[in-house]
Amino acid sequence: MKETVIQFGEGNFLRGFFDWFLDGLNKKGLYDGKAVIVQPRAGGKAAPLNEQSCKYNLYLRGIVNGEIKEEHTLIESVSRGIDLYKNYREYIDLAKNPDFRFIVSNTTEAGIEFDESCKFQDEPCKSFPGKLTQLLYARYKNGLKGFIVLPCELIDNNGDQLKKCVLEYARLWNLEADFIKWINEENTFANTLVDRIVTGYPTDETAALHPEDKFLDTGEIFHLWVIEGDFENELPLKKAGYNVVWTNDVTPYKKIKVRILNGAHTSMVAGALLSGVETVGECMADEAVSAFLNKAMNEEILKTIGDNEESRAFAEAVFDRFRNPFIKHQLRSISLNSVSKFSVRLLPTILEYKEQNGVYPEALSMSLAYLIYFYKNDTPNDAEDVIEFMKNKSIDEILCSTKLWGADICDMAEIVKLSYEKIETLGAKGAMEWILSE
């Protein structure tokens, strides 16, 4: 089978997401190609992956239409792994193969960044975009056509940002104008949105599964991949039955995901932690927390962004995902950098709700009160200056900080102070019960 995809990243997510897609396409007879995994960091896992012939077991488990479902697949869509810190020439030689058409990456949110200390002569460059520019230049010098680049990093406009970095390196390194023209005209950098929780190696279950498999991977059944452009004729993902959307604009899909999925997490996390709840699954089993989340979602979030068939179906799927008994999603990890998350995930909904209804939403305003109380009385995980500010400033000063929220929300003081007072007098769980009885 030909090698047709260059994949930057050997981590759990891409192996439980893209390589699963590719494996399914091959086994359904809709595609004929494998991925070469490039290890983007020193000390990665290319060597042990090669030791087991790049094959590994993937278990997907979750709740579908109210019933527990499990799927097991032996993933065979990866041909080899390359440690470019030890085998840089093998990496650059990938540019000689005309069969390569796609580049896929997941180098974490911090991976797509421009580092001006990188030099063209480095073997390899420190940054991922620098490494990619080196490969693209070798491709250009070989006189071959470009790539369709599908970054999976969770940042806004990931394709645009990656291309911007590549062009900055081309200029920094004084590479010829024809190369820049080739980047612009012969390559596509697609913005994408990915969604699947991949939980990785199940350390507590290896004896029952495959103890010999060092790359055993687990995740939820739900998946979504939204891609700007339409490459279905080359990568027939929809024909294979996958939940993939080809579109001209990722933005509305991202809005639904951020406002519903991420918004749900952020709306309940501080109140649940203050109530002694530790995981998302426990939130769904707790009568007060789950009722509070339902109120926030159905009466405020969906009502604001548009309570239509698509958004409601996504919200119902999110609640099924939250109930997944195989995923123990810790609220402490979700609470990381909660202030910035609140400003992105919930504050736009709050402000739009106020604009539409003339008043602030009750449950989401209480979520903000929980957040402030959590920072003042618990152990938040955030930047030191943010923690210090939240702990020592008054509620009025906190709400009037446009630096924190990116907006002036001073006029939320009355409703937030009332909710805060209820948390102080009734306790976290009692405050939830109070807002639900209103």
C-alpha positions as CSV (number, residue, x, y, z in Angstrom):
1,M,0.0,0.0,0.0
2,K,1.3,3.5,-0.9
3,E,2.4,6.1,1.6
4,T,0.1,9.1,1.0
5,V,-0.1,11.0,4.3
6,I,2.6,12.7,6.3
7,Q,1.4,12.9,9.9
8,F,3.1,15.2,12.5
9,G,2.4,13.7,15.9
10,E,2.3,10.2,17.3
11,G,0.1,11.0,20.3
12,N,-3.1,9.5,21.4
13,F,-5.4,11.9,19.7
14,L,-4.3,11.5,16.1
15,R,-4.0,7.7,16.5
16,G,-7.5,7.7,17.9
17,F,-8.9,10.1,15.4
18,F,-7.2,10.5,12.0
19,D,-5.5,7.1,11.8
20,W,-8.9,5.6,12.7
21,F,-10.5,7.4,9.7
22,L,-7.6,6.3,7.4
23,D,-7.8,2.7,8.6
24,G,-11.6,2.6,7.9
25,L,-11.2,4.1,4.4
26,N,-8.6,1.5,3.5
27,K,-10.7,-1.4,4.9
28,K,-13.8,-0.2,3.1
29,G,-11.9,-0.2,-0.2
30,L,-12.4,3.6,-0.6
31,Y,-8.7,4.6,-0.3
32,D,-5.3,3.1,-0.8
33,G,-2.8,4.8,1.4
34,K,-1.0,4.8,4.7
35,A,0.4,7.5,7.0
36,V,4.1,8.1,7.8
37,I,4.2,9.4,11.4
38,V,6.8,12.1,12.0
39,Q,7.8,12.5,15.6
40,P,7.8,16.3,16.0
41,R,9.7,16.4,19.3
42,A,12.9,14.8,20.6
43,G,12.3,11.9,22.9
44,G,9.1,10.8,21.2
45,K,7.8,7.3,20.4
46,A,8.7,6.6,16.8
47,A,11.1,3.8,17.6
48,P,8.8,1.8,19.9
49,L,6.0,2.3,17.4
50,N,8.1,0.8,14.7
51,E,9.0,-2.1,17.0
52,Q,5.3,-3.2,16.9
53,S,5.0,-2.6,13.1
54,C,3.0,0.5,13.7
55,K,-0.1,-1.5,14.5
56,Y,-2.1,-1.0,17.7
57,N,-5.5,-1.6,19.2
58,L,-8.1,1.1,19.5
59,Y,-11.2,0.8,21.7
60,L,-14.0,3.4,21.3
61,R,-16.7,3.3,24.0
62,G,-19.6,5.5,25.0
63,I,-23.4,6.0,25.0
64,V,-25.2,6.1,21.7
65,N,-29.0,6.7,21.8
66,G,-29.0,5.9,25.5
67,E,-27.2,2.5,25.1
68,I,-23.6,1.6,25.9
69,K,-21.7,0.8,22.8
70,E,-18.1,-0.5,22.3
71,E,-16.0,-0.8,19.2
72,H,-12.6,-2.5,18.8
73,T,-10.3,-1.9,15.8
74,L,-6.8,-3.1,15.0
75,I,-5.4,0.1,13.4
76,E,-3.2,-0.8,10.4
77,S,-3.1,2.6,8.6
78,V,0.4,3.6,9.7
79,S,3.4,2.4,7.7
80,R,6.3,3.7,9.8
81,G,7.5,6.3,12.2
82,I,10.4,8.7,11.7
83,D,12.4,10.3,14.5
84,L,13.6,13.4,12.6
85,Y,16.0,14.2,15.4
86,K,17.9,11.0,14.7
87,N,17.0,10.5,11.0
88,Y,16.6,14.0,9.5
89,R,17.5,12.9,6.0
90,E,14.8,10.2,6.1
91,Y,12.4,12.9,6.9
92,I,13.5,15.3,4.2
93,D,13.5,12.4,1.7
94,L,9.7,12.2,2.1
95,A,9.6,15.2,-0.2
96,K,10.8,13.1,-3.1
97,N,7.7,10.8,-3.1
98,P,5.0,12.1,-5.4
99,D,2.4,9.9,-3.8
100,F,2.3,12.1,-0.7
101,R,-0.8,14.3,-0.9
102,F,-1.9,15.1,2.6
103,I,-0.2,16.5,5.7
104,V,-2.0,16.1,9.1
105,S,-0.8,17.5,12.4
106,N,-1.5,17.8,16.1
107,T,1.4,19.4,17.9
108,T,-0.8,20.9,20.7
109,E,-2.2,24.4,20.8
110,A,1.4,25.7,21.3
111,G,2.7,23.9,18.3
112,I,1.8,26.4,15.7
113,E,4.1,29.2,16.6
114,F,6.8,31.2,14.9
115,D,10.3,31.0,16.5
116,E,12.7,33.5,14.9
117,S,15.7,31.7,16.4
118,C,15.1,28.8,14.0
119,K,17.5,28.6,11.1
120,F,17.1,26.9,7.7
121,Q,20.3,24.9,8.3
122,D,19.0,23.4,11.6
123,E,18.5,19.6,11.4
124,P,15.7,20.0,12.3
125,C,14.2,23.4,13.3
126,K,12.9,23.6,16.8
127,S,9.4,24.7,15.8
128,F,6.8,22.6,14.0
129,P,6.2,25.3,11.3
130,G,9.9,25.5,10.8
131,K,10.2,21.8,10.3
132,L,7.3,21.9,7.8
133,T,8.9,24.8,5.9
134,Q,12.0,22.7,5.5
135,L,10.0,19.8,4.1
136,L,8.0,22.1,1.8
137,Y,11.1,23.7,0.4
138,A,12.6,20.2,-0.4
139,R,9.3,19.4,-2.1
140,Y,9.5,22.5,-4.2
141,K,13.1,21.9,-5.2
142,N,12.1,18.4,-6.4
143,G,9.6,20.0,-8.7
144,L,6.6,18.2,-7.3
145,K,3.0,19.4,-6.6
146,G,2.1,20.7,-3.1
147,F,0.0,19.3,-0.3
148,I,-3.4,19.6,1.3
149,V,-2.5,20.5,4.9
150,L,-5.1,19.5,7.6
151,P,-3.9,20.8,11.0
152,C,-5.9,19.5,14.0
153,E,-4.4,21.9,16.6
154,L,-7.2,23.5,18.7
155,I,-6.6,27.1,17.8
156,D,-8.6,29.6,15.8
157,N,-8.0,29.5,12.1
158,N,-5.3,26.8,12.5
159,G,-4.7,26.4,8.8
160,D,-4.3,30.2,8.2
161,Q,-2.0,30.5,11.2
162,L,0.2,27.6,10.1
163,K,0.5,29.0,6.6
164,K,1.3,32.4,8.1
165,C,4.2,30.9,10.0
166,V,5.5,29.0,7.0
167,L,5.6,32.3,4.9
168,E,7.3,34.1,7.8
169,Y,10.1,31.4,7.7
170,A,10.4,31.7,3.9
171,R,11.0,35.4,4.3
172,L,13.2,35.1,7.4
173,W,15.4,32.6,5.5
174,N,15.4,34.7,2.3
175,L,14.1,31.8,0.3
176,E,13.3,32.6,-3.3
177,A,10.2,34.3,-4.4
178,D,9.2,31.4,-6.6
179,F,9.0,29.2,-3.5
180,I,6.6,31.6,-1.8
181,K,4.6,31.6,-5.0
182,W,4.6,27.8,-4.9
183,I,3.4,27.8,-1.3
184,N,0.5,30.1,-2.2
185,E,-0.5,28.5,-5.4
186,E,0.3,24.8,-5.0
187,N,-0.7,24.1,-1.4
188,T,-3.9,24.3,0.6
189,F,-3.8,25.0,4.3
190,A,-7.4,24.2,5.5
191,N,-8.9,25.5,8.7
192,T,-10.4,22.6,10.7
193,L,-12.3,21.8,13.8
194,V,-11.9,18.4,15.5
195,D,-13.9,16.9,18.3
196,R,-13.4,13.6,20.0
197,I,-12.2,12.8,23.6
198,V,-9.3,10.4,23.3
199,T,-8.3,9.1,26.7
200,G,-5.2,7.2,25.6
201,Y,-3.6,4.2,27.2
202,P,-5.9,2.5,29.8
203,T,-3.4,1.7,32.6
204,D,-6.0,0.1,34.8
205,E,-7.3,-2.2,32.1
206,T,-4.3,-3.6,30.2
207,A,-4.5,-7.1,31.6
208,A,-8.1,-7.5,30.3
209,L,-7.2,-5.9,26.9
210,H,-3.8,-6.2,25.3
211,P,-0.9,-6.0,27.7
212,E,1.7,-6.5,24.9
213,D,0.4,-3.4,23.0
214,K,2.4,-0.3,24.2
215,F,0.2,2.0,21.9
216,L,-3.2,0.7,23.0
217,D,-5.5,3.7,22.7
218,T,-9.0,4.4,24.0
219,G,-11.6,7.1,23.3
220,E,-15.2,8.0,22.9
221,I,-17.3,6.9,20.0
222,F,-18.5,10.4,19.1
223,H,-16.4,12.2,16.5
224,L,-16.7,15.3,14.4
225,W,-14.3,16.8,11.8
226,V,-15.2,20.1,10.1
227,I,-12.9,21.0,7.3
228,E,-12.8,24.2,5.2
229,G,-12.8,23.1,1.5
230,D,-14.0,19.9,-0.2
231,F,-11.5,17.1,-0.8
232,E,-14.1,14.3,-0.7
233,N,-13.0,13.2,-4.1
234,E,-9.5,12.4,-2.8
235,L,-10.4,11.6,0.8
236,P,-13.9,10.1,0.7
237,L,-14.7,10.5,4.4
238,K,-18.4,11.2,4.1
239,K,-18.9,8.3,1.7
240,A,-17.3,6.1,4.4
241,G,-20.0,7.2,6.8
242,Y,-17.9,9.4,9.1
243,N,-19.2,12.6,10.8
244,V,-17.2,14.9,8.6
245,V,-18.3,18.3,7.3
246,W,-16.8,19.9,4.2
247,T,-17.6,23.6,4.4
248,N,-16.6,27.1,3.3
249,D,-16.5,28.4,6.9
250,V,-15.6,26.5,10.1
251,T,-16.8,29.5,12.2
252,P,-20.5,28.5,12.8
253,Y,-19.5,25.0,13.7
254,K,-16.9,26.2,16.1
255,K,-19.5,28.5,17.7
256,I,-21.8,25.6,18.4
257,K,-19.0,23.5,19.9
258,V,-17.5,26.2,22.0
259,R,-20.9,27.6,23.3
260,I,-22.5,24.2,23.9
261,L,-19.8,21.6,24.7
262,N,-17.1,23.9,26.2
263,G,-19.8,26.2,27.6
264,A,-21.4,23.4,29.5
265,H,-18.1,22.4,31.1
266,T,-17.3,25.9,32.2
267,S,-20.9,26.6,33.4
268,M,-20.8,23.8,35.9
269,V,-17.2,23.3,36.9
270,A,-16.7,25.8,39.7
271,G,-20.1,25.1,41.3
272,A,-19.6,21.4,41.1
273,L,-16.1,21.5,42.6
274,L,-17.3,23.7,45.4
275,S,-20.1,21.0,45.9
276,G,-17.5,18.2,46.3
277,V,-18.1,16.7,42.9
278,E,-14.9,15.6,41.1
279,T,-15.7,14.3,37.6
280,V,-18.0,15.2,34.7
281,G,-19.7,11.8,35.1
282,E,-20.4,12.5,38.7
283,C,-22.0,15.9,37.7
284,M,-24.5,14.1,35.5
285,A,-25.4,11.7,38.4
286,D,-25.8,14.5,40.9
287,E,-29.4,15.7,41.0
288,A,-28.6,19.4,41.7
289,V,-25.6,19.8,39.4
290,S,-27.3,18.1,36.5
291,A,-30.5,20.1,37.0
292,F,-28.4,23.3,37.1
293,L,-26.6,22.3,33.9
294,N,-29.9,21.5,32.2
295,K,-31.3,25.0,33.2
296,A,-28.2,26.7,31.8
297,M,-28.2,24.7,28.6
298,N,-31.9,24.7,27.7
299,E,-33.1,28.0,29.1
300,E,-30.1,30.1,28.4
301,I,-27.4,28.8,26.1
302,L,-29.6,27.2,23.4
303,K,-32.2,29.9,23.7
304,T,-29.5,32.5,22.9
305,I,-27.5,30.8,20.1
306,G,-30.6,29.4,18.4
307,D,-32.7,26.5,19.7
308,N,-32.9,24.6,16.4
309,E,-32.7,20.9,15.5
310,E,-29.0,21.0,14.9
311,S,-28.0,22.7,18.1
312,R,-30.4,20.7,20.2
313,A,-29.1,17.4,18.7
314,F,-25.5,18.5,19.5
315,A,-26.5,19.4,23.1
316,E,-28.1,16.0,23.6
317,A,-25.0,14.3,22.2
318,V,-22.9,16.3,24.6
319,F,-24.9,15.1,27.6
320,D,-24.6,11.5,26.4
321,R,-20.8,12.1,26.2
322,F,-20.8,13.6,29.7
323,R,-22.5,10.4,31.0
324,N,-19.9,8.1,29.3
325,P,-19.0,5.7,32.1
326,F,-15.7,4.9,30.4
327,I,-14.3,8.4,30.6
328,K,-13.3,9.9,34.0
329,H,-13.0,13.6,33.0
330,Q,-11.6,15.4,36.1
331,L,-13.2,18.7,36.9
332,R,-9.8,20.0,38.2
333,S,-8.3,19.6,34.7
334,I,-11.3,21.4,33.2
335,S,-10.9,24.2,35.7
336,L,-7.4,25.1,34.4
337,N,-7.4,28.8,33.4
338,S,-11.1,29.2,34.1
339,V,-11.2,32.9,33.8
340,S,-10.1,33.1,30.2
341,K,-12.3,30.1,29.4
342,F,-15.3,31.8,30.9
343,S,-14.6,34.9,28.8
344,V,-14.5,32.9,25.6
345,R,-17.1,30.1,26.3
346,L,-19.8,31.8,28.3
347,L,-19.5,35.6,28.4
348,P,-20.6,36.0,24.7
349,T,-23.7,34.0,25.5
350,I,-24.4,36.0,28.6
351,L,-24.0,39.3,26.7
352,E,-26.2,38.1,23.8
353,Y,-28.8,36.9,26.2
354,K,-28.9,40.3,27.8
355,E,-29.2,42.0,24.4
356,Q,-32.1,39.7,23.4
357,N,-34.0,39.7,26.7
358,G,-33.1,42.9,28.6
359,V,-31.9,41.0,31.6
360,Y,-28.9,38.8,32.4
361,P,-29.4,35.0,32.5
362,E,-29.8,33.5,36.0
363,A,-27.9,30.3,35.8
364,L,-24.9,31.6,33.8
365,S,-24.7,34.7,36.1
366,M,-24.5,32.3,39.1
367,S,-21.8,30.4,37.2
368,L,-19.8,33.6,37.3
369,A,-20.5,34.0,41.0
370,Y,-19.3,30.4,41.5
371,L,-16.2,31.2,39.6
372,I,-15.4,34.2,41.7
373,Y,-16.1,32.3,44.9
374,F,-13.9,29.4,43.7
375,Y,-10.9,31.7,43.1
376,K,-11.3,33.4,46.4
377,N,-11.9,30.3,48.5
378,D,-10.5,27.2,46.7
379,T,-7.2,26.3,44.9
380,P,-7.6,27.5,41.3
381,N,-5.0,26.6,38.6
382,D,-4.3,29.8,36.6
383,A,-1.7,32.5,36.0
384,E,-0.4,33.9,39.3
385,D,-1.5,37.4,38.5
386,V,-5.0,36.3,37.7
387,I,-5.3,34.3,40.9
388,E,-4.0,37.2,42.9
389,F,-6.4,39.7,41.3
390,M,-9.4,37.4,41.8
391,K,-8.6,36.6,45.4
392,N,-8.0,40.2,46.6
393,K,-10.2,42.4,44.6
394,S,-13.9,43.2,45.2
395,I,-16.6,41.7,43.0
396,D,-17.2,45.2,41.5
397,E,-13.5,45.5,40.7
398,I,-13.4,42.0,39.2
399,L,-16.4,42.6,37.0
400,C,-15.1,46.0,35.8
401,S,-11.8,44.5,34.7
402,T,-11.9,44.6,30.9
403,K,-8.4,43.1,30.9
404,L,-9.9,39.9,32.5
405,W,-13.1,39.6,30.4
406,G,-12.4,41.6,27.3
407,A,-15.7,43.5,27.9
408,D,-17.2,45.9,30.4
409,I,-19.6,43.8,32.6
410,C,-19.8,46.2,35.6
411,D,-23.6,46.2,35.4
412,M,-23.6,42.5,36.3
413,A,-22.7,43.4,39.8
414,E,-26.3,43.2,41.3
415,I,-27.1,39.7,40.0
416,V,-23.6,38.3,40.6
417,K,-23.5,39.7,44.2
418,L,-27.0,38.2,44.9
419,S,-25.8,34.8,43.7
420,Y,-22.5,35.1,45.6
421,E,-24.5,35.9,48.8
422,K,-26.5,32.7,48.3
423,I,-23.4,30.7,47.9
424,E,-22.0,32.1,51.2
425,T,-25.3,31.6,53.1
426,L,-26.7,28.4,51.6
427,G,-23.5,26.6,50.5
428,A,-22.6,25.7,46.9
429,K,-25.2,22.9,46.6
430,G,-27.9,25.0,48.4
431,A,-27.3,27.9,46.0
432,M,-28.0,25.6,43.1
433,E,-31.2,24.4,44.6
434,W,-32.2,28.1,45.3
435,I,-31.7,29.1,41.7
436,L,-33.6,26.1,40.5
437,S,-36.6,27.0,42.7
438,E,-36.7,30.5,41.4
